[in-house]
Amino acid sequence: MTDNHARHHRQPGRLTRAGLLRPWSLLAAGVLAGGLLGGTYGTLKAPTYTATSYVVAVPSEKSDPASALGFAQAYGRAATDLAVLGDAQVWAGVPVPTLRRSVRTVASPDAPMVAVSATSPRPGLAADMANAVTRALTRHANETKASTHVELVQFSRAVRPTEPTSPSPTVTGLVGACAGGLLGGLVLLVRPRRTGDEQSLRPASVPGPALAADVHGQL
């Protein structure tokens, strides 16, 4: 009787521990799978390099720094126009669609300066594209300097980058692990839960033979 009674009381505890382990195992599996996929992606993906050149707008005697700042903002937006990229493709040796995908410009809000950045799996090509767009932009801007009274001058050339700017496999693995853990947590939140009515429909436990014999003897 004692052994059966003890087993009867230990069984719910085991079920409870098993019910607690399943959600945590799902969350851990999501973290592990996400980290593995992210690390594999970072390892297999080719690294990318970014090179940046700078141009500065210089006002003439008939202009002022405020006008130069305004024209620098305009030149930053015009750097990726078809007219500029059409000339830049000749010096960069790549078609216009490649330049449009690879080149980004940022105009400083406080200084009349524009940064031209190019990204490529080949570090030398990244520098060539940034310098080509800078050269074309400077040429187009200076064609109208007689009317704008602002000259665009190259401040620094883009140099061949030595280190990639793409995330390392460690970073992509951490990002994947976080994403996998988040996905596992969402699955746990939306999974169906057992209601009180379902728990009440569970069959009642039947006493073991030894317990039934003891009850019969007492009667």
Secondary structure, DSSP 8 states (H G I E B T S, - for coil): -HHHHHHHHHHHHHHHHHHHHHHHHHHHHHHHHHHHHHHHHHHHS---EEEEEEEEEEE-TTS-HHHHHHHHHHHHHHTTSHHHHHHHHHHHTS-HHHHHHHEEEEE-SSSSEEEEEEEESSHHHHHHHHHHHHHHHHHHHHTTHHHH-EEEEEEE-----SS--S--HHHHHHHHHHHHHHHHHHHHHHS----HHHHHTS------HHHHHHHHHH-
